[in-house]
Amino acid sequence: MHNPAFILLYGKDKKLLRLRAMVLELGDNEVSLTTGAELARAILATSRVDVLVLCHTLDPTEREQLVAEVMVDYPMTKLLVLGTGAGGWARTEGALALATSDGPGQLLRTVDSMLSRTIH
């Protein structure tokens, strides 16, 4: 058994975030979600966030700014950017990218891999 990881989901679509949270909770993770930038920053400042998942619903400029902040201020937090695979969402410097079309199982496997876990 592993220690639960704390995962923060940040995006603009609350229903989509809830669905992703349910998937990540299947991996025995503690998951929090927010649609607000200030709350995301407050959680990062007051909690040990193992993985920050940035949803494709975020504005690219906002996403890039938050990625840069996290890399400097919270270097132990791993970053996962979810995207449609088009345009600037394909790659984000300092973060792992995952296409939303890869599905929920791949999301869970990717997060577990980022946490150095193996799931079957």
Backbone as ProteinMPNN parsed JSONL, in Angstrom:
{"seq_chain_A": "MHNPAFILLYGKDKKLLRLRAMVLELGDNEVSLTTGAELARAILATSRVDVLVLCHTLDPTEREQLVAEVMVDYPMTKLLVLGTGAGGWARTEGALALATSDGPGQLLRTVDSMLSRTIH", "coords_chain_A": {"N_chain_A": [[0.852, -1.183, 0.0], [0.445, 2.284, -0.627], [1.288, 5.646, 0.399], [-1.268, 8.088, 0.445], [-1.398, 10.401, -2.211], [-1.451, 13.954, -2.653], [-3.403, 15.629, -4.834], [-3.971, 18.362, -6.884], [-6.453, 19.662, -8.858], [-6.94, 21.94, -11.423], [-8.982, 24.025, -13.264], [-11.473, 25.337, -15.546], [-13.979, 24.194, -15.881], [-16.25, 22.931, -13.86], [-17.753, 20.506, -13.712], [-16.293, 18.75, -15.339], [-13.883, 18.74, -13.918], [-14.759, 17.494, -11.558], [-15.355, 14.914, -12.517], [-12.791, 14.066, -13.313], [-11.555, 14.155, -10.831], [-12.902, 12.083, -9.523], [-11.904, 9.883, -10.951], [-9.148, 10.027, -10.317], [-9.273, 9.641, -7.581], [-9.769, 6.956, -7.471], [-7.296, 5.86, -7.463], [-6.555, 5.901, -4.85], [-5.902, 8.495, -4.03], [-5.732, 11.729, -2.503], [-7.768, 14.269, -3.467], [-8.207, 17.547, -4.576], [-10.119, 20.205, -5.967], [-10.334, 23.133, -8.024], [-11.707, 26.084, -9.492], [-10.68, 28.526, -9.501], [-8.003, 30.842, -9.814], [-6.726, 32.204, -7.68], [-7.448, 30.658, -5.465], [-6.231, 28.256, -6.179], [-3.541, 29.037, -6.025], [-3.442, 29.643, -3.277], [-3.901, 27.116, -2.128], [-1.626, 25.767, -3.043], [0.273, 27.214, -1.618], [-0.254, 26.557, 1.013], [-0.415, 23.832, 1.346], [0.968, 20.525, 0.873], [1.333, 19.807, -2.216], [1.371, 17.16, -4.339], [0.969, 16.59, -7.065], [0.06, 18.814, -9.555], [-2.595, 19.248, -11.619], [-3.364, 20.653, -14.608], [-6.083, 21.742, -16.365], [-7.362, 21.494, -19.739], [-9.137, 23.518, -20.15], [-8.214, 25.911, -19.256], [-6.986, 29.233, -19.861], [-4.322, 29.66, -22.136], [-2.244, 31.517, -21.514], [-2.604, 31.992, -18.783], [-2.176, 29.409, -17.855], [0.549, 28.977, -18.56], [1.77, 30.943, -16.982], [1.154, 30.052, -14.376], [2.454, 27.573, -14.396], [5.135, 28.429, -14.577], [5.371, 29.796, -12.135], [4.958, 27.706, -10.278], [7.123, 26.038, -10.839], [9.246, 27.559, -9.886], [8.519, 28.366, -7.22], [7.501, 26.049, -5.991], [9.124, 23.589, -6.366], [9.032, 20.829, -5.911], [6.548, 19.98, -6.58], [4.864, 18.146, -8.96], [3.963, 18.601, -12.386], [1.181, 18.333, -14.517], [-0.172, 18.794, -17.611], [-3.198, 18.909, -19.183], [-4.435, 18.502, -22.401], [-5.853, 19.173, -25.656], [-4.193, 18.373, -27.548], [-3.67, 20.03, -29.591], [-2.137, 22.915, -31.052], [-0.621, 25.166, -28.737], [-1.061, 23.575, -26.569], [0.127, 21.157, -26.783], [2.742, 20.914, -25.768], [4.32, 21.938, -22.759], [6.755, 23.717, -21.266], [8.601, 22.249, -18.71], [6.56, 20.708, -17.72], [4.623, 17.701, -17.78], [2.766, 16.537, -20.514], [-0.531, 15.521, -21.44], [-2.872, 14.132, -23.581], [-6.33, 14.81, -23.683], [-7.898, 13.016, -25.019], [-6.783, 10.581, -24.511], [-8.035, 9.37, -22.437], [-9.638, 8.386, -19.244], [-8.387, 6.214, -17.898], [-5.727, 6.349, -18.747], [-5.056, 8.816, -17.677], [-5.07, 8.25, -14.912], [-3.043, 6.261, -14.852], [-0.872, 7.797, -15.743], [-0.586, 9.771, -13.746], [-0.039, 8.09, -11.559], [2.382, 7.032, -12.471], [3.908, 9.364, -12.488], [4.108, 9.683, -9.812], [5.697, 7.635, -9.214], [4.51, 5.098, -8.986], [3.07, 1.879, -9.564], [0.359, 0.617, -11.324], [-2.131, -1.863, -11.949]], "CA_chain_A": [[0.0, 0.0, 0.0], [1.206, 3.512, -0.705], [0.712, 6.808, 1.058], [-2.068, 8.864, -0.504], [-0.816, 11.63, -2.744], [-2.386, 15.071, -2.729], [-3.467, 16.111, -6.205], [-4.799, 19.543, -7.091], [-6.964, 19.842, -10.216], [-7.329, 23.325, -11.659], [-9.545, 24.276, -14.582], [-12.64, 26.223, -15.56], [-15.218, 23.426, -16.002], [-16.382, 22.218, -12.586], [-18.224, 19.134, -13.943], [-15.15, 17.994, -15.849], [-12.955, 18.571, -12.799], [-15.32, 16.477, -10.654], [-15.156, 13.596, -13.142], [-11.362, 13.728, -13.214], [-11.281, 13.895, -9.418], [-13.394, 10.725, -9.229], [-10.941, 8.946, -11.536], [-7.899, 10.057, -9.544], [-9.548, 9.074, -6.265], [-9.692, 5.502, -7.607], [-5.917, 5.506, -7.156], [-6.343, 6.193, -3.423], [-5.314, 9.817, -3.893], [-6.54, 12.808, -1.962], [-7.907, 15.176, -4.601], [-8.919, 18.805, -4.395], [-10.281, 20.871, -7.255], [-10.704, 24.534, -7.977], [-11.862, 26.811, -10.748], [-10.155, 29.873, -9.284], [-6.544, 30.971, -9.768], [-6.267, 32.593, -6.339], [-7.579, 29.5, -4.583], [-5.165, 27.325, -6.559], [-2.297, 29.546, -5.434], [-3.536, 29.511, -1.823], [-3.709, 25.7, -1.794], [-0.202, 25.48, -3.256], [1.052, 27.878, -0.569], [-0.533, 26.042, 2.356], [-0.493, 22.367, 1.35], [1.975, 19.791, 0.105], [0.683, 19.303, -3.427], [2.268, 16.256, -5.04], [0.769, 16.774, -8.502], [-0.888, 19.836, -9.999], [-3.121, 18.925, -12.938], [-3.954, 21.83, -15.232], [-7.059, 21.306, -17.358], [-7.33, 22.136, -21.052], [-10.074, 24.635, -20.164], [-7.524, 27.136, -18.826], [-6.385, 30.101, -20.861], [-2.903, 29.305, -22.264], [-1.38, 32.474, -20.804], [-2.758, 31.707, -17.36], [-1.516, 28.126, -17.617], [2.001, 29.175, -18.629], [2.177, 31.733, -15.814], [1.094, 29.196, -13.197], [3.534, 26.589, -14.522], [6.386, 29.12, -14.232], [5.357, 30.056, -10.687], [5.11, 26.444, -9.548], [8.493, 25.551, -11.029], [10.138, 28.357, -9.045], [8.111, 28.414, -5.818], [7.159, 24.715, -5.473], [9.812, 22.689, -7.304], [8.735, 19.423, -5.65], [5.229, 19.681, -7.145], [4.903, 17.688, -10.348], [2.976, 19.285, -13.207], [0.584, 17.617, -15.632], [-1.043, 19.656, -18.402], [-4.122, 18.18, -20.036], [-4.749, 19.294, -23.578], [-6.488, 18.504, -26.784], [-3.119, 17.977, -28.449], [-3.561, 21.025, -30.659], [-1.512, 24.199, -30.746], [0.274, 25.317, -27.605], [-1.33, 22.609, -25.51], [0.878, 19.925, -27.003], [3.904, 20.889, -24.875], [4.512, 23.038, -21.829], [8.086, 23.573, -20.669], [8.618, 21.928, -17.285], [5.392, 19.921, -17.333], [4.266, 16.562, -18.605], [1.512, 16.79, -21.232], [-1.356, 14.351, -21.711], [-4.05, 14.474, -24.384], [-7.596, 14.414, -23.058], [-8.435, 11.88, -25.776], [-6.189, 9.342, -24.006], [-9.024, 8.778, -21.552], [-9.441, 8.412, -17.798], [-7.417, 5.211, -17.454], [-4.383, 6.868, -18.982], [-4.851, 9.88, -16.684], [-4.701, 7.601, -13.654], [-1.719, 5.639, -15.02], [0.147, 8.843, -15.861], [-0.365, 10.346, -12.412], [0.665, 7.093, -10.754], [3.757, 6.988, -12.962], [4.577, 10.576, -11.995], [4.333, 9.455, -8.367], [6.514, 6.413, -9.151], [3.686, 3.963, -8.578], [2.667, 0.986, -10.646], [-0.977, 0.066, -11.124], [-2.449, -2.934, -12.905]], "C_chain_A": [[0.894, 1.241, 0.0], [0.526, 4.608, 0.101], [-0.101, 7.589, 0.045], [-1.313, 10.123, -0.939], [-1.892, 12.704, -2.734], [-2.288, 15.668, -4.122], [-4.42, 17.293, -6.263], [-5.158, 19.64, -8.563], [-7.409, 21.287, -10.361], [-7.778, 23.494, -13.099], [-10.781, 25.14, -14.464], [-13.978, 25.493, -15.599], [-15.366, 22.524, -14.775], [-16.849, 20.771, -12.77], [-17.084, 18.245, -14.417], [-14.126, 17.742, -14.746], [-13.456, 17.505, -11.829], [-15.131, 15.071, -11.209], [-13.7, 13.155, -13.033], [-10.972, 13.431, -11.774], [-11.73, 12.486, -9.038], [-12.427, 9.675, -9.758], [-9.682, 8.886, -10.674], [-8.085, 9.513, -8.132], [-9.543, 7.551, -6.303], [-8.282, 4.991, -7.299], [-5.549, 5.786, -5.718], [-5.603, 7.506, -3.207], [-6.279, 10.735, -3.167], [-6.577, 13.874, -3.047], [-8.713, 16.398, -4.193], [-9.049, 19.445, -5.76], [-10.694, 22.316, -7.051], [-10.841, 25.097, -9.383], [-11.293, 28.22, -10.634], [-8.644, 29.905, -9.128], [-6.045, 31.301, -8.363], [-6.377, 31.44, -5.349], [-6.517, 28.456, -4.907], [-3.842, 27.752, -5.934], [-2.299, 29.401, -3.915], [-3.322, 28.062, -1.388], [-2.244, 25.31, -1.966], [0.648, 26.043, -2.12], [0.881, 27.232, 0.799], [-0.548, 24.522, 2.458], [0.678, 21.773, 0.581], [1.255, 19.153, -1.085], [1.692, 18.44, -4.174], [2.19, 16.439, -6.551], [-0.275, 17.862, -8.714], [-1.293, 19.487, -11.414], [-3.836, 20.159, -13.469], [-4.813, 21.385, -16.411], [-6.932, 22.1, -18.651], [-8.26, 23.343, -21.135], [-9.446, 25.949, -19.71], [-7.031, 27.926, -20.032], [-4.891, 29.783, -20.933], [-1.957, 30.241, -21.518], [-1.42, 32.224, -19.308], [-2.034, 30.418, -16.995], [-0.003, 28.297, -17.573], [2.521, 29.944, -17.415], [2.192, 30.866, -14.56], [2.19, 28.135, -13.225], [4.859, 27.225, -14.103], [6.472, 29.378, -12.731], [5.624, 28.779, -9.892], [6.539, 25.926, -9.663], [9.478, 26.29, -10.124], [9.801, 28.2, -7.562], [7.864, 27.046, -5.183], [7.802, 23.638, -6.347], [9.542, 21.202, -7.064], [7.363, 19.008, -6.192], [5.383, 19.299, -8.611], [3.744, 18.325, -11.108], [2.505, 18.406, -14.35], [-0.392, 18.56, -16.328], [-1.885, 18.785, -19.314], [-4.482, 19.063, -21.213], [-5.393, 18.463, -24.659], [-5.455, 18.012, -27.775], [-2.908, 18.955, -29.574], [-2.849, 22.276, -30.163], [-0.564, 24.147, -29.571], [0.049, 24.319, -26.491], [-0.498, 21.348, -25.644], [2.067, 19.809, -26.05], [3.92, 22.127, -23.996], [5.845, 22.791, -21.147], [7.965, 23.305, -19.173], [7.455, 21.083, -16.811], [5.22, 18.748, -18.285], [2.921, 16.873, -19.25], [0.793, 15.478, -21.499], [-2.578, 14.811, -22.495], [-5.304, 13.986, -23.681], [-8.198, 13.199, -23.747], [-7.847, 10.544, -25.317], [-7.081, 8.65, -22.977], [-8.65, 8.739, -20.083], [-8.431, 7.396, -17.285], [-5.996, 5.693, -17.62], [-4.063, 8.012, -18.025], [-4.383, 9.276, -15.371], [-3.321, 6.962, -13.75], [-0.606, 6.686, -15.072], [0.449, 9.46, -14.508], [0.365, 9.352, -11.53], [2.122, 6.958, -11.182], [4.54, 8.208, -12.469], [4.925, 10.442, -10.508], [5.172, 8.21, -8.124], [5.765, 5.232, -8.576], [3.426, 3.112, -9.805], [1.274, 0.491, -10.333], [-1.243, -0.952, -12.21], [-3.874, -2.787, -13.37]], "O_chain_A": [[1.982, 1.226, 0.575], [-0.654, 4.513, 0.439], [0.324, 7.742, -1.101], [-0.681, 10.804, -0.131], [-3.085, 12.41, -2.797], [-1.233, 16.148, -4.537], [-5.538, 17.229, -5.753], [-4.276, 19.693, -9.42], [-8.16, 21.801, -9.532], [-7.055, 23.152, -14.035], [-11.096, 25.624, -13.378], [-15.017, 26.113, -15.371], [-14.702, 21.494, -14.661], [-16.383, 19.889, -12.049], [-16.93, 17.117, -13.947], [-13.566, 16.649, -14.655], [-12.668, 16.701, -11.33], [-14.789, 14.146, -10.472], [-13.416, 12.004, -12.7], [-10.149, 12.552, -11.523], [-11.025, 11.778, -8.318], [-12.16, 8.682, -9.082], [-9.208, 7.8, -10.343], [-7.142, 8.978, -7.55], [-9.333, 6.914, -5.271], [-8.101, 3.833, -6.922], [-4.369, 5.898, -5.387], [-4.773, 7.615, -2.305], [-7.493, 10.539, -3.212], [-5.529, 14.334, -3.499], [-9.758, 16.292, -3.552], [-8.19, 19.255, -6.621], [-11.316, 22.673, -6.051], [-10.188, 24.649, -10.325], [-11.41, 29.017, -11.565], [-8.07, 29.096, -8.399], [-5.049, 30.737, -7.909], [-5.508, 31.263, -4.495], [-5.963, 27.837, -3.999], [-3.113, 26.928, -5.381], [-1.269, 29.072, -3.325], [-2.64, 27.805, -0.396], [-1.685, 24.603, -1.128], [1.628, 25.423, -1.707], [1.762, 27.341, 1.652], [-0.681, 23.981, 3.556], [1.296, 22.436, -0.252], [0.646, 18.09, -0.96], [2.743, 18.925, -4.593], [3.212, 16.442, -7.237], [-1.355, 17.829, -8.125], [-0.452, 19.432, -12.311], [-4.789, 20.649, -12.862], [-4.328, 20.735, -17.337], [-6.454, 23.234, -18.654], [-8.182, 24.113, -22.092], [-10.092, 26.995, -19.776], [-6.704, 27.364, -21.077], [-4.248, 29.648, -19.891], [-0.965, 29.786, -20.947], [-0.384, 32.243, -18.642], [-1.366, 30.338, -15.964], [0.652, 27.814, -16.649], [3.587, 29.63, -16.885], [3.133, 30.934, -13.769], [2.787, 27.832, -12.192], [5.624, 26.619, -13.352], [7.529, 29.197, -12.127], [6.417, 28.777, -8.951], [7.101, 25.43, -8.687], [10.446, 25.695, -9.649], [10.682, 27.934, -6.745], [8.001, 26.896, -3.969], [7.1, 22.862, -6.995], [9.806, 20.389, -7.95], [7.055, 17.818, -6.256], [5.964, 20.044, -9.401], [2.675, 18.56, -10.544], [3.311, 17.809, -15.065], [-1.329, 19.063, -15.707], [-1.358, 18.017, -20.12], [-4.799, 20.24, -21.039], [-5.465, 17.236, -24.587], [-5.789, 17.315, -28.733], [-2.052, 18.737, -30.431], [-2.952, 22.641, -28.992], [0.207, 23.199, -29.424], [0.86, 24.216, -25.571], [-0.428, 20.551, -24.709], [2.367, 18.714, -25.573], [3.578, 23.224, -24.437], [6.035, 21.753, -20.513], [7.301, 24.053, -18.455], [7.364, 20.769, -15.624], [5.624, 18.805, -19.447], [2.031, 17.416, -18.596], [1.424, 14.451, -21.753], [-3.241, 15.774, -22.11], [-5.334, 12.877, -23.147], [-8.932, 12.434, -23.123], [-8.355, 9.487, -25.692], [-6.893, 7.469, -22.685], [-7.511, 9.017, -19.709], [-7.695, 7.679, -16.34], [-5.153, 5.479, -16.75], [-2.915, 8.161, -17.605], [-3.406, 9.74, -14.784], [-2.512, 7.101, -12.834], [0.47, 6.484, -14.511], [1.613, 9.651, -14.158], [1.298, 9.728, -10.821], [3.001, 6.787, -10.338], [5.701, 8.088, -12.079], [5.903, 11.013, -10.024], [5.343, 7.777, -6.985], [6.304, 4.461, -7.782], [3.55, 3.573, -10.939], [1.011, 0.005, -9.233], [-0.636, -0.898, -13.279], [-4.345, -3.586, -14.179]]}, "name": "protein", "num_of_chains": 1, "seq": "MHNPAFILLYGKDKKLLRLRAMVLELGDNEVSLTTGAELARAILATSRVDVLVLCHTLDPTEREQLVAEVMVDYPMTKLLVLGTGAGGWARTEGALALATSDGPGQLLRTVDSMLSRTIH"}
